[in-house]
Amino acid sequence: MHQSLPKTYVTHEREKKRKYNERVLEVENGSFTPLVFTVFGGMGQECQMFFKRLCQLLSEKRGERQAMVASWVRTKTSFALLRSTLMSIRGSRHRYYKEAGELDMALDVGEATVRSM
């Protein structure tokens, strides 16, 4: 409560690394980047670096402007976090909830095109 926001990000990143890094390195033979968010949309330093790299790679692959891709990625991430929060609070109320693999993941980031989920 008495820490600054950047210090809090670092604290939570360290805690996540301590908790998950060993298993990821030894069992899954991968790397681990903790994604730390605030409820108001702030990101930790490592999370920002991850998003910048992801947006850079996607913009190069798709031939889109990096700003448009970054907006798309942040929007998709926000909705995914909101959906998972709502599911953990209230649970699924109907049988035909779409699986993560069934969601439309097309990258339509044209300036004139606005799609709703």
Secondary structure as UniProt FT lines:
FT   HELIX           5..26
FT   TURN            39..40
FT   HELIX           45..62
FT   HELIX           66..90
FT   TURN            95..96
FT   HELIX           100..102
FT   TURN            111..112
//
